[in-house]
Amino acid sequence: MKINSVEDAYGLLAQYLVGFIDGRQWDRAVCNMRILNSMARGMHWLEYGDIVDELGGFSNDRIIIWDGLDAALFLRDDLLATTGERIWGLTFTLYPNGKY
């Protein structure tokens, strides 16, 4: 997927988490992206009450995994271009009301 803006990238991170949630109940979903020179690696979990679930998800759209990782790399490049600072990771949190 072509990412044209920071807003597109954040939208893809939200879609990444929705793909991970995969219809389960949740109060908060989080992805933690480790950003390397030419790739990113994501860890994700959802929270529901006192339960933290790191397993499952992505049964309906496995491609969204790659889109989420590409979004992290886009944000890395955008932040470097706009601030001159390099990031090595980011944490993105999504709430059921759509806020992040």
Rosetta silent file (secondary structure, phi, psi, omega in degrees, C-alpha in Angstrom):
SEQUENCE: MKINSVEDAYGLLAQYLVGFIDGRQWDRAVCNMRILNSMARGMHWLEYGDIVDELGGFSNDRIIIWDGLDAALFLRDDLLATTGERIWGLTFTLYPNGKY
SCORE:     score description
SCORE:     0.000 S_00000001
   1 L     0.000  137.901  177.475    0.000    0.000    0.000 S_00000001
   2 L   -80.421  126.511  178.102    1.231    3.501   -0.857 S_00000001
   3 L  -105.613  120.768 -175.470    1.518    5.738    2.188 S_00000001
   4 L  -105.905  -13.934 -175.241    1.244    9.432    1.311 S_00000001
   5 L  -154.422  166.225  175.525    1.021   11.134    4.702 S_00000001
   6 H   -60.728  -38.679  178.867    1.539   10.790    8.424 S_00000001
   7 H   -61.301  -41.211  175.980   -2.248   10.481    8.756 S_00000001
   8 H   -59.649  -43.504 -178.113   -2.194    7.509    6.346 S_00000001
   9 H   -63.513  -45.231  178.499    0.535    5.889    8.448 S_00000001
  10 H   -64.921  -37.143  176.253   -1.376    6.316   11.701 S_00000001
  11 H   -61.720  -39.039  177.743   -4.495    4.979    9.993 S_00000001
  12 H   -68.862  -35.840  175.428   -2.576    1.869    8.939 S_00000001
  13 H   -64.205  -39.357  176.115   -1.312    1.350   12.477 S_00000001
  14 H   -63.326  -43.764  177.884   -4.919    1.530   13.673 S_00000001
  15 H   -63.216  -37.746  176.399   -5.942   -1.009   10.990 S_00000001
  16 H   -56.313  -47.801 -179.536   -3.019   -3.202   12.055 S_00000001
  17 H   -69.186  -37.625  176.849   -4.383   -3.288   15.599 S_00000001
  18 H   -62.102  -38.468  175.475   -7.970   -3.861   14.451 S_00000001
  19 H   -63.421  -36.947  176.885   -6.659   -6.833   12.468 S_00000001
  20 H   -70.193  -40.999 -179.796   -4.975   -8.132   15.601 S_00000001
  21 H   -59.146  -44.439  169.707   -8.097   -7.587   17.727 S_00000001
  22 L    53.455   43.344  174.989   -9.976   -9.745   15.219 S_00000001
  23 L    85.305   -0.984  179.576  -13.423   -9.376   16.813 S_00000001
  24 L   -79.523  162.027  174.422  -12.350   -9.988   20.414 S_00000001
  25 L   -75.058  144.029 -177.499  -13.415   -7.827   23.351 S_00000001
  26 L  -160.441  150.925  174.088  -10.883   -5.177   24.296 S_00000001
  27 L  -107.713  -24.841 -178.023  -10.406   -1.996   26.284 S_00000001
  28 E  -161.530  138.923  174.921   -7.066   -1.030   24.758 S_00000001
  29 E  -125.714  140.298 -174.032   -4.841   -2.394   21.996 S_00000001
  30 E  -134.061  138.851  166.876   -1.147   -1.605   21.717 S_00000001
  31 E  -123.578  138.614  178.037    1.578   -2.199   19.175 S_00000001
  32 E  -118.194  113.306 -177.142    5.202   -1.618   19.968 S_00000001
  33 E  -101.482  126.616  171.494    7.329   -1.326   16.848 S_00000001
  34 E   -95.727  124.999 -172.778   11.067   -1.837   16.925 S_00000001
  35 E  -111.742  119.050 -179.978   12.501    0.034   13.950 S_00000001
  36 L  -103.362 -170.439 -177.937   15.777   -1.085   12.420 S_00000001
  37 L   -62.056  -46.427 -174.746   17.706    0.261    9.426 S_00000001
  38 L  -126.272    9.936 -179.542   15.682   -1.467    6.726 S_00000001
  39 L  -155.408  166.920  175.342   12.873   -3.229    8.565 S_00000001
  40 E  -129.518  155.147  177.228   10.495   -3.040   11.498 S_00000001
  41 E  -132.309  131.127 -176.798    9.293   -5.677   13.935 S_00000001
  42 E  -111.202  140.972  168.547    6.024   -5.407   15.786 S_00000001
  43 E  -117.857  143.711 -175.946    4.811   -6.733   19.091 S_00000001
  44 E  -146.548  154.202  176.637    1.143   -6.281   19.911 S_00000001
  45 E  -157.887  160.582  172.644   -1.337   -7.032   22.639 S_00000001
  46 E  -124.810  154.699  179.113   -4.829   -6.180   23.717 S_00000001
  47 E  -123.325  135.618  175.675   -6.158   -5.588   27.172 S_00000001
  48 E  -139.943  108.054 -172.900   -9.635   -6.402   28.420 S_00000001
  49 L    64.336 -126.390  179.032  -10.173   -5.807   32.119 S_00000001
  50 L   -94.545    5.185 -176.666   -7.214   -7.436   33.854 S_00000001
  51 E   -95.125  132.249  173.406   -6.466   -9.754   30.925 S_00000001
  52 E  -113.890  124.103 -176.332   -3.556   -9.099   28.564 S_00000001
  53 E  -121.163  118.884  179.827   -3.689  -11.141   25.346 S_00000001
  54 L  -106.487   -0.516 -172.477   -0.712  -11.308   22.970 S_00000001
  55 L  -105.406  161.622  172.734   -1.894  -14.271   20.897 S_00000001
  56 L    80.109 -162.277  177.923   -4.082  -14.759   17.863 S_00000001
  57 L    86.159  173.922  176.409   -5.513  -12.196   15.533 S_00000001
  58 L    62.269   22.151 -178.961   -5.027  -11.331   11.896 S_00000001
  59 L   -72.728  -24.946 -177.382   -7.248  -14.183   10.654 S_00000001
  60 L   -92.654  -21.639 -175.127   -9.156  -11.907    8.256 S_00000001
  61 L  -156.781   91.327 -179.679   -6.282   -9.893    6.788 S_00000001
  62 L   -75.557  -21.412 -179.710   -2.669  -10.998    7.086 S_00000001
  63 H   -66.566  -28.992 -179.063   -1.518   -8.297    4.640 S_00000001
  64 H   -62.124  -22.296  175.231   -2.328   -5.612    7.211 S_00000001
  65 H   -60.203  -49.873 -178.384    0.665   -6.884    9.205 S_00000001
  66 H   -65.790  -37.497  178.053    3.011   -5.730    6.423 S_00000001
  67 H   -63.171  -39.945  177.699    1.104   -2.453    6.029 S_00000001
  68 H   -64.274  -41.621  178.290    1.554   -1.736    9.742 S_00000001
  69 H   -66.113  -40.800  176.128    5.276   -2.405    9.549 S_00000001
  70 H   -62.592  -36.991  178.455    5.560   -0.171    6.457 S_00000001
  71 H   -62.051  -40.877  178.067    3.686    2.556    8.357 S_00000001
  72 H   -62.526  -41.714  178.357    6.295    2.427   11.134 S_00000001
  73 H   -66.884  -37.662  176.395    9.085    2.825    8.568 S_00000001
  74 H   -60.931  -45.645  179.714    7.230    5.730    6.939 S_00000001
  75 H   -63.827  -38.410  175.601    6.946    7.474   10.315 S_00000001
  76 H   -57.734  -49.011 -177.487   10.656    6.873   10.958 S_00000001
  77 H   -67.261  -39.173  179.931   11.556    8.499    7.647 S_00000001
  78 H   -65.615  -44.453  178.985    9.100   11.364    8.103 S_00000001
  79 H   -64.310  -37.615  177.187   10.382   12.186   11.588 S_00000001
  80 H   -63.926  -42.817 -179.020   13.974   12.100   10.355 S_00000001
  81 H   -68.695  -36.941 -174.573   13.103   14.463    7.487 S_00000001
  82 H   -90.222  -27.023 -176.563   11.086   16.898    9.606 S_00000001
  83 H  -117.470  -17.261 -174.829   13.077   16.910   12.864 S_00000001
  84 L    79.611    2.639 -178.897   16.504   15.538   11.972 S_00000001
  85 L  -104.222  139.198  179.579   16.044   12.952   14.737 S_00000001
  86 L   -97.951  131.327  174.282   16.122    9.184   14.153 S_00000001
  87 L  -103.322  151.264 -179.686   13.678    6.968   16.051 S_00000001
  88 L  -115.169   -0.805  178.452   14.352    3.323   16.831 S_00000001
  89 E  -173.828  165.015  175.065   10.867    2.417   17.993 S_00000001
  90 E  -154.018  152.145  176.360    7.357    3.628   18.556 S_00000001
  91 E  -120.630  130.063 -178.591    4.354    2.630   20.598 S_00000001
  92 E  -123.569  126.008 -178.124    0.849    3.101   19.211 S_00000001
  93 E  -118.313  132.759 -179.906   -2.219    2.645   21.432 S_00000001
  94 E  -119.219  139.169  178.922   -5.778    2.360   20.118 S_00000001
  95 L  -114.680  155.261 -177.101   -8.977    2.683   22.170 S_00000001
  96 L   -57.499  -24.208  178.431  -12.474    1.398   21.290 S_00000001
  97 L   -80.334    2.739  177.876  -13.738    4.962   20.731 S_00000001
  98 L    91.991   -6.600  178.663  -11.254    5.278   17.842 S_00000001
  99 L   -77.531  151.503  176.199   -8.830    7.549   19.664 S_00000001
 100 L  -140.452    0.000    0.000   -5.132    6.812   19.636 S_00000001
